[in-house]
Amino acid sequence: MIEIYAAVLGASIGVAGLTASGFSRRNNESREAVIRLTMAVESIAGKLDELHQDMKSDRKEIYTKLNLHDNRLTLLEGKTNDKS
């Protein structure tokens, strides 16, 4: 009878150990997944910042050129109005 209790107790300890190691492994995998996702989000945020800066500089360049062309058109319109 004692042998049966010892066998049940030994099996229970083995199952508990396997369960604990499974939880530990899943916890480590989850931690690694969170780290990978965090790094990916930070990378995307950096790329978005770069894109935003590029768009701002492009917009500034476009408005500068538009202003220059507007000034040229104004001068041309003034010259054609003087000839009329």
MMTF fields as JSON, N, C-alpha, C and O atoms, coordinates in Angstrom:
{
  "mmtfVersion": "1.0.0",
  "mmtfProducer": "UNKNOWN",
  "numBonds": 335,
  "numAtoms": 336,
  "numGroups": 84,
  "numChains": 1,
  "numModels": 1,
  "chainsPerModel": [1],
  "groupsPerChain": [84],
  "chainIdList": ["A"],
  "bondAtomList": [4, 2, 8, 6, 12, 10, 16, 14, 20, 18, 24, 22, 28, 26, 32, 30, 36, 34, 40, 38, 44, 42, 48, 46, 52, 50, 56, 54, 60, 58, 64, 62, 68, 66, 72, 70, 76, 74, 80, 78, 84, 82, 88, 86, 92, 90, 96, 94, 100, 98, 104, 102, 108, 106, 112, 110, 116, 114, 120, 118, 124, 122, 128, 126, 132, 130, 136, 134, 140, 138, 144, 142, 148, 146, 152, 150, 156, 154, 160, 158, 164, 162, 168, 166, 172, 170, 176, 174, 180, 178, 184, 182, 188, 186, 192, 190, 196, 194, 200, 198, 204, 202, 208, 206, 212, 210, 216, 214, 220, 218, 224, 222, 228, 226, 232, 230, 236, 234, 240, 238, 244, 242, 248, 246, 252, 250, 256, 254, 260, 258, 264, 262, 268, 266, 272, 270, 276, 274, 280, 278, 284, 282, 288, 286, 292, 290, 296, 294, 300, 298, 304, 302, 308, 306, 312, 310, 316, 314, 320, 318, 324, 322, 328, 326, 332, 330],
  "bondOrderList": [1, 1, 1, 1, 1, 1, 1, 1, 1, 1, 1, 1, 1, 1, 1, 1, 1, 1, 1, 1, 1, 1, 1, 1, 1, 1, 1, 1, 1, 1, 1, 1, 1, 1, 1, 1, 1, 1, 1, 1, 1, 1, 1, 1, 1, 1, 1, 1, 1, 1, 1, 1, 1, 1, 1, 1, 1, 1, 1, 1, 1, 1, 1, 1, 1, 1, 1, 1, 1, 1, 1, 1, 1, 1, 1, 1, 1, 1, 1, 1, 1, 1, 1],
  "groupList": [{"groupName": "MET", "atomNameList": ["N", "CA", "C", "O"], "elementList": ["N", "C", "C", "O"], "formalChargeList": [0, 0, 0, 0], "bondAtomList": [1, 0, 2, 1, 3, 2], "bondOrderList": [1, 1, 2], "singleLetterCode": "M", "chemCompType": "L-PEPTIDE LINKING"}, {"groupName": "ILE", "atomNameList": ["N", "CA", "C", "O"], "elementList": ["N", "C", "C", "O"], "formalChargeList": [0, 0, 0, 0], "bondAtomList": [1, 0, 2, 1, 3, 2], "bondOrderList": [1, 1, 2], "singleLetterCode": "I", "chemCompType": "L-PEPTIDE LINKING"}, {"groupName": "GLU", "atomNameList": ["N", "CA", "C", "O"], "elementList": ["N", "C", "C", "O"], "formalChargeList": [0, 0, 0, 0], "bondAtomList": [1, 0, 2, 1, 3, 2], "bondOrderList": [1, 1, 2], "singleLetterCode": "E", "chemCompType": "L-PEPTIDE LINKING"}, {"groupName": "TYR", "atomNameList": ["N", "CA", "C", "O"], "elementList": ["N", "C", "C", "O"], "formalChargeList": [0, 0, 0, 0], "bondAtomList": [1, 0, 2, 1, 3, 2], "bondOrderList": [1, 1, 2], "singleLetterCode": "Y", "chemCompType": "L-PEPTIDE LINKING"}, {"groupName": "ALA", "atomNameList": ["N", "CA", "C", "O"], "elementList": ["N", "C", "C", "O"], "formalChargeList": [0, 0, 0, 0], "bondAtomList": [1, 0, 2, 1, 3, 2], "bondOrderList": [1, 1, 2], "singleLetterCode": "A", "chemCompType": "L-PEPTIDE LINKING"}, {"groupName": "VAL", "atomNameList": ["N", "CA", "C", "O"], "elementList": ["N", "C", "C", "O"], "formalChargeList": [0, 0, 0, 0], "bondAtomList": [1, 0, 2, 1, 3, 2], "bondOrderList": [1, 1, 2], "singleLetterCode": "V", "chemCompType": "L-PEPTIDE LINKING"}, {"groupName": "LEU", "atomNameList": ["N", "CA", "C", "O"], "elementList": ["N", "C", "C", "O"], "formalChargeList": [0, 0, 0, 0], "bondAtomList": [1, 0, 2, 1, 3, 2], "bondOrderList": [1, 1, 2], "singleLetterCode": "L", "chemCompType": "L-PEPTIDE LINKING"}, {"groupName": "GLY", "atomNameList": ["N", "CA", "C", "O"], "elementList": ["N", "C", "C", "O"], "formalChargeList": [0, 0, 0, 0], "bondAtomList": [1, 0, 2, 1, 3, 2], "bondOrderList": [1, 1, 2], "singleLetterCode": "G", "chemCompType": "PEPTIDE LINKING"}, {"groupName": "SER", "atomNameList": ["N", "CA", "C", "O"], "elementList": ["N", "C", "C", "O"], "formalChargeList": [0, 0, 0, 0], "bondAtomList": [1, 0, 2, 1, 3, 2], "bondOrderList": [1, 1, 2], "singleLetterCode": "S", "chemCompType": "L-PEPTIDE LINKING"}, {"groupName": "THR", "atomNameList": ["N", "CA", "C", "O"], "elementList": ["N", "C", "C", "O"], "formalChargeList": [0, 0, 0, 0], "bondAtomList": [1, 0, 2, 1, 3, 2], "bondOrderList": [1, 1, 2], "singleLetterCode": "T", "chemCompType": "L-PEPTIDE LINKING"}, {"groupName": "PHE", "atomNameList": ["N", "CA", "C", "O"], "elementList": ["N", "C", "C", "O"], "formalChargeList": [0, 0, 0, 0], "bondAtomList": [1, 0, 2, 1, 3, 2], "bondOrderList": [1, 1, 2], "singleLetterCode": "F", "chemCompType": "L-PEPTIDE LINKING"}, {"groupName": "ARG", "atomNameList": ["N", "CA", "C", "O"], "elementList": ["N", "C", "C", "O"], "formalChargeList": [0, 0, 0, 0], "bondAtomList": [1, 0, 2, 1, 3, 2], "bondOrderList": [1, 1, 2], "singleLetterCode": "R", "chemCompType": "L-PEPTIDE LINKING"}, {"groupName": "ASN", "atomNameList": ["N", "CA", "C", "O"], "elementList": ["N", "C", "C", "O"], "formalChargeList": [0, 0, 0, 0], "bondAtomList": [1, 0, 2, 1, 3, 2], "bondOrderList": [1, 1, 2], "singleLetterCode": "N", "chemCompType": "L-PEPTIDE LINKING"}, {"groupName": "LYS", "atomNameList": ["N", "CA", "C", "O"], "elementList": ["N", "C", "C", "O"], "formalChargeList": [0, 0, 0, 0], "bondAtomList": [1, 0, 2, 1, 3, 2], "bondOrderList": [1, 1, 2], "singleLetterCode": "K", "chemCompType": "L-PEPTIDE LINKING"}, {"groupName": "ASP", "atomNameList": ["N", "CA", "C", "O"], "elementList": ["N", "C", "C", "O"], "formalChargeList": [0, 0, 0, 0], "bondAtomList": [1, 0, 2, 1, 3, 2], "bondOrderList": [1, 1, 2], "singleLetterCode": "D", "chemCompType": "L-PEPTIDE LINKING"}, {"groupName": "HIS", "atomNameList": ["N", "CA", "C", "O"], "elementList": ["N", "C", "C", "O"], "formalChargeList": [0, 0, 0, 0], "bondAtomList": [1, 0, 2, 1, 3, 2], "bondOrderList": [1, 1, 2], "singleLetterCode": "H", "chemCompType": "L-PEPTIDE LINKING"}, {"groupName": "GLN", "atomNameList": ["N", "CA", "C", "O"], "elementList": ["N", "C", "C", "O"], "formalChargeList": [0, 0, 0, 0], "bondAtomList": [1, 0, 2, 1, 3, 2], "bondOrderList": [1, 1, 2], "singleLetterCode": "Q", "chemCompType": "L-PEPTIDE LINKING"}],
  "groupTypeList": [0, 1, 2, 1, 3, 4, 4, 5, 6, 7, 4, 8, 1, 7, 5, 4, 7, 6, 9, 4, 8, 7, 10, 8, 11, 11, 12, 12, 2, 8, 11, 2, 4, 5, 1, 11, 6, 9, 0, 4, 5, 2, 8, 1, 4, 7, 13, 6, 14, 2, 6, 15, 16, 14, 0, 13, 8, 14, 11, 13, 2, 1, 3, 9, 13, 6, 12, 6, 15, 14, 12, 11, 6, 9, 6, 6, 2, 7, 13, 9, 12, 14, 13, 8],
  "groupIdList": [1, 2, 3, 4, 5, 6, 7, 8, 9, 10, 11, 12, 13, 14, 15, 16, 17, 18, 19, 20, 21, 22, 23, 24, 25, 26, 27, 28, 29, 30, 31, 32, 33, 34, 35, 36, 37, 38, 39, 40, 41, 42, 43, 44, 45, 46, 47, 48, 49, 50, 51, 52, 53, 54, 55, 56, 57, 58, 59, 60, 61, 62, 63, 64, 65, 66, 67, 68, 69, 70, 71, 72, 73, 74, 75, 76, 77, 78, 79, 80, 81, 82, 83, 84],
  "secStructList": [7, 2, 2, 2, 2, 2, 2, 2, 2, 2, 2, 2, 2, 2, 2, 2, 2, 2, 2, 2, 2, 2, 2, 2, 2, 2, 2, 2, 2, 2, 2, 2, 2, 2, 2, 2, 2, 2, 2, 2, 2, 2, 2, 2, 2, 2, 2, 2, 2, 2, 2, 2, 2, 2, 2, 2, 2, 2, 2, 2, 2, 2, 2, 2, 2, 2, 2, 2, 2, 2, 2, 2, 2, 2, 2, 2, 2, 2, 2, 2, 2, 2, 2, 7],
  "xCoordList": [0.808, 0.0, 0.86, 0.55, 1.92, 2.83, 3.474, 3.726, 3.739, 4.35, 3.431, 3.9, 2.138, 1.173, 1.186, 1.194, 1.19, 1.243, 2.543, 2.533, 3.626, 4.919, 4.923, 5.459, 4.326, 4.271, 3.4, 3.762, 2.26, 1.353, 2.041, 1.967, 2.703, 3.402, 4.534, 4.708, 5.292, 6.37, 5.848, 6.431, 4.751, 4.148, 3.634, 3.77, 3.046, 2.524, 3.653, 3.516, 4.766, 5.919, 6.456, 6.822, 6.507, 6.971, 6.079, 6.568, 4.765, 3.805, 3.914, 3.879, 4.043, 4.175, 5.445, 5.441, 6.517, 7.772, 7.65, 8.133, 7.011, 6.819, 5.93, 6.186, 4.888, 3.983, 4.721, 4.559, 5.524, 6.278, 7.271, 7.424, 7.939, 8.893, 8.159, 8.675, 6.958, 6.153, 5.739, 5.796, 5.317, 4.96, 6.168, 6.058, 7.305, 8.529, 8.908, 9.277, 8.816, 9.165, 8.208, 8.638, 6.905, 5.921, 6.145, 5.98, 6.517, 6.78, 7.974, 7.943, 9.021, 10.199, 9.847, 10.28, 9.073, 8.667, 7.824, 7.977, 6.936, 6.093, 6.945, 6.722, 7.917, 8.798, 9.582, 9.725, 10.086, 10.836, 9.936, 10.37, 8.692, 7.755, 7.46, 7.383, 7.296, 7.035, 8.237, 8.075, 9.437, 10.641, 10.734, 11.05, 10.459, 10.509, 9.471, 9.764, 8.271, 7.223, 7.569, 7.331, 8.126, 8.516, 9.582, 9.519, 10.56, 11.607, 11.029, 11.445, 10.071, 9.445, 8.676, 8.74, 7.948, 7.18, 8.125, 7.858, 9.226, 10.186, 10.817, 11.05, 11.088, 11.649, 10.662, 11.039, 9.416, 8.381, 8.218, 8.061, 8.254, 8.129, 9.284, 9.081, 10.487, 11.639, 11.492, 11.801, 11.023, 10.839, 9.74, 9.849, 8.688, 7.633, 8.162, 7.798, 9.02, 9.62, 10.462, 10.403, 11.249, 12.046, 11.153, 11.434, 10.085, 9.152, 8.52, 8.369, 8.153, 7.542, 8.515, 8.121, 9.78, 10.777, 10.981, 11.101, 11.018, 11.152, 9.975, 10.15, 8.782, 7.587, 7.612, 7.231, 8.059, 8.142, 9.137, 8.866, 10.284, 11.281, 10.786, 10.996, 10.13, 9.568, 8.5, 8.457, 7.653, 6.587, 7.189, 6.711, 8.236, 8.883, 9.476, 9.351, 10.119, 10.705, 9.623, 9.791, 8.529, 7.439, 6.841, 6.612, 6.58, 5.991, 6.967, 6.546, 8.25, 9.241, 9.209, 9.219, 9.171, 9.117, 7.807, 7.797, 6.701, 5.414, 5.434, 4.922, 6.011, 6.091, 6.945, 6.602, 8.058, 8.924, 8.176, 8.247, 7.462, 6.707, 5.563, 5.24, 4.958, 3.896, 4.454, 3.833, 5.636, 6.258, 6.593, 6.395, 7.089, 7.405, 6.147, 6.142, 5.08, 3.819, 3.287, 2.782, 3.403, 2.941, 3.719, 3.143, 5.051, 5.865, 5.463, 5.341, 5.256, 4.862, 3.496, 3.297, 2.567, 1.244, 1.327, 0.618, 2.204, 2.381, 2.969, 2.581, 3.903, 4.504, 3.497, 3.471, 2.662, 1.68, 0.586, 0.024, 0.255, -0.758, -0.228, -0.991, 1.087, 1.679, 1.674, 1.516, 1.839, 1.872, 0.478, 0.349, -0.554, -1.902, -2.452, -3.589],
  "yCoordList": [-1.188, 0.0, 1.265, 2.23, 1.256, 2.393, 2.583, 3.712, 1.483, 1.584, 2.32, 3.07, 2.107, 2.776, 4.279, 5.088, 4.644, 6.066, 6.696, 7.824, 6.002, 6.513, 6.686, 7.667, 5.732, 5.826, 7.001, 7.745, 7.172, 8.292, 9.617, 10.561, 9.688, 10.908, 11.215, 12.37, 10.221, 10.406, 10.871, 11.755, 10.278, 10.689, 12.124, 12.902, 12.468, 13.829, 14.85, 15.918, 14.519, 15.429, 15.576, 16.677, 14.481, 14.541, 15.398, 16.208, 15.23, 16.027, 17.507, 18.381, 17.778, 19.168, 19.79, 20.949, 19.028, 19.545, 19.847, 20.879, 18.957, 19.18, 20.392, 21.184, 20.525, 21.666, 22.967, 23.946, 22.982, 24.188, 24.544, 25.717, 23.547, 23.844, 24.328, 25.176, 23.796, 24.268, 25.717, 26.503, 26.07, 27.467, 28.373, 29.458, 27.939, 28.731, 28.935, 30.04, 27.875, 27.979, 28.933, 29.768, 28.802, 29.689, 31.133, 32.056, 31.327, 32.676, 33.279, 34.446, 32.487, 32.967, 33.271, 34.29, 32.409, 32.643, 33.904, 34.678, 34.106, 35.31, 36.557, 37.566, 36.49, 37.634, 37.969, 39.139, 36.946, 37.168, 37.747, 38.599, 37.287, 37.816, 39.287, 40.085, 39.649, 41.043, 41.909, 43.022, 41.399, 42.157, 42.356, 43.453, 41.297, 41.421, 42.416, 43.23, 42.351, 43.275, 44.715, 45.636, 44.903, 46.248, 46.818, 47.986, 45.999, 46.448, 46.787, 47.759, 45.985, 46.247, 47.556, 48.331, 47.809, 49.055, 50.251, 51.274, 50.133, 51.229, 51.485, 52.635, 50.433, 50.588, 51.297, 52.2, 50.891, 51.527, 52.992, 53.852, 53.278, 54.666, 55.506, 56.648, 54.954, 55.68, 55.944, 57.036, 54.948, 55.121, 56.147, 56.916, 56.163, 57.166, 58.569, 59.515, 58.709, 60.015, 60.478, 61.643, 59.561, 59.908, 60.328, 61.313, 59.586, 59.907, 61.276, 62.059, 61.558, 62.848, 63.99, 65.019, 63.814, 64.849, 65.041, 66.167, 63.923, 64.021, 64.768, 65.603, 64.465, 65.127, 66.621, 67.44, 66.979, 68.395, 69.131, 70.245, 68.517, 69.189, 69.277, 70.293, 68.224, 68.272, 69.356, 70.098, 69.438, 70.451, 71.853, 72.735, 72.057, 73.375, 73.711, 74.839, 72.736, 72.948, 73.256, 74.152, 72.522, 72.74, 74.129, 74.821, 74.556, 75.874, 76.99, 78.05, 76.76, 77.752, 77.897, 79.015, 76.784, 76.833, 77.452, 78.23, 77.105, 77.702, 79.21, 79.956, 79.651, 81.089, 81.775, 82.859, 81.144, 81.697, 81.792, 82.814, 80.734, 80.741, 81.749, 82.375, 81.906, 82.898, 84.3, 85.136, 84.542, 85.855, 86.077, 87.178, 85.067, 85.186, 85.442, 86.275, 84.716, 84.927, 86.331, 86.967, 86.807, 88.162, 89.173, 90.114, 88.97, 89.876, 89.789, 90.815, 88.574, 88.399, 89.019, 89.654, 88.839, 89.439, 90.949, 91.628, 91.469, 92.929, 93.445, 94.517, 92.704, 93.135, 93.062, 93.947, 92.016, 91.901, 92.932, 93.376, 93.335, 94.374, 95.738, 96.582, 95.956, 97.227, 97.365, 98.476, 96.282, 96.326, 96.492, 96.95, 96.133, 96.201, 97.565, 97.748],
  "zCoordList": [0.0, 0.0, 0.0, -0.698, 0.769, 0.808, -0.557, -0.978, -1.246, -2.567, -3.542, -4.397, -3.412, -4.296, -4.025, -4.953, -2.732, -2.369, -2.863, -3.357, -2.739, -3.189, -4.705, -5.221, -5.415, -6.871, -7.297, -8.209, -6.647, -6.968, -6.652, -7.439, -5.512, -5.118, -6.102, -6.492, -6.504, -7.476, -8.817, -9.444, -9.259, -10.529, -10.433, -11.378, -9.295, -9.097, -9.132, -9.729, -8.491, -8.496, -9.912, -10.322, -10.664, -12.052, -12.916, -13.703, -12.782, -13.558, -13.174, -14.039, -11.882, -11.421, -11.991, -12.406, -12.011, -12.574, -14.055, -14.521, -14.797, -16.235, -16.489, -17.395, -15.684, -15.82, -15.535, -16.263, -14.489, -14.13, -15.243, -15.581, -15.807, -16.879, -18.131, -18.859, -18.388, -19.527, -19.359, -20.304, -18.135, -17.865, -18.034, -18.605, -17.547, -17.647, -19.112, -19.512, -19.91, -21.326, -22.049, -22.845, -21.765, -22.4, -21.969, -22.766, -20.715, -20.22, -20.95, -21.34, -21.134, -21.865, -23.316, -23.854, -23.954, -25.338, -25.453, -26.398, -24.491, -24.5, -24.322, -24.99, -23.426, -23.189, -24.459, -24.815, -25.133, -26.365, -27.463, -28.238, -27.525, -28.522, -28.251, -29.185, -26.996, -26.646, -27.012, -27.513, -26.764, -27.108, -28.615, -29.076, -29.394, -30.852, -31.359, -32.234, -30.815, -31.24, -30.871, -31.653, -29.687, -29.264, -30.182, -30.563, -30.539, -31.45, -32.821, -33.451, -33.279, -34.579, -34.556, -35.511, -33.473, -33.359, -33.312, -33.942, -32.573, -32.505, -33.876, -34.247, -34.614, -35.957, -36.876, -37.623, -36.819, -37.652, -37.261, -38.127, -35.963, -35.511, -36.042, -36.455, -36.035, -36.572, -38.06, -38.538, -38.786, -40.229, -40.52, -41.475, -39.706, -39.886, -39.614, -40.312, -38.601, -38.335, -39.515, -39.907, -40.084, -41.26, -42.418, -43.101, -42.637, -43.719, -43.492, -44.429, -42.253, -41.931, -42.211, -42.759, -41.836, -42.103, -43.605, -44.086, -44.338, -45.802, -46.412, -47.3, -45.933, -46.462, -46.146, -46.983, -44.94, -44.582, -45.468, -45.917, -45.721, -46.566, -48.008, -48.671, -48.501, -49.857, -49.97, -50.951, -48.972, -48.98, -48.985, -49.698, -48.189, -48.153, -49.512, -49.988, -50.132, -51.457, -52.496, -53.324, -52.452, -53.415, -53.253, -54.245, -52.0, -51.793, -52.171, -52.632, -51.98, -52.412, -53.926, -54.443, -54.636, -56.103, -56.583, -57.537, -55.921, -56.307, -56.11, -56.945, -55.032, -54.765, -55.822, -56.295, -56.192, -57.236, -58.564, -59.247, -58.928, -60.186, -60.134, -61.144, -58.978, -58.834, -59.053, -59.71, -58.491, -58.689, -60.162, -60.674, -60.84, -62.263, -63.084, -63.99, -62.755, -63.483, -63.265, -64.191, -62.04, -61.743, -62.576, -63.123, -62.67, -63.496, -64.963, -65.633, -65.47, -66.866, -67.141, -68.176, -66.226, -66.404, -66.401, -67.144, -65.552, -65.52, -66.813, -67.279, -67.411, -68.676, -69.813, -70.669, -69.836, -70.921, -70.754, -71.755, -69.535, -69.324, -69.754, -70.226, -69.591, -70.004, -71.521, -72.027, -72.254, -73.705, -74.304, -75.44, -73.569, -74.1, -74.178, -74.613]
}
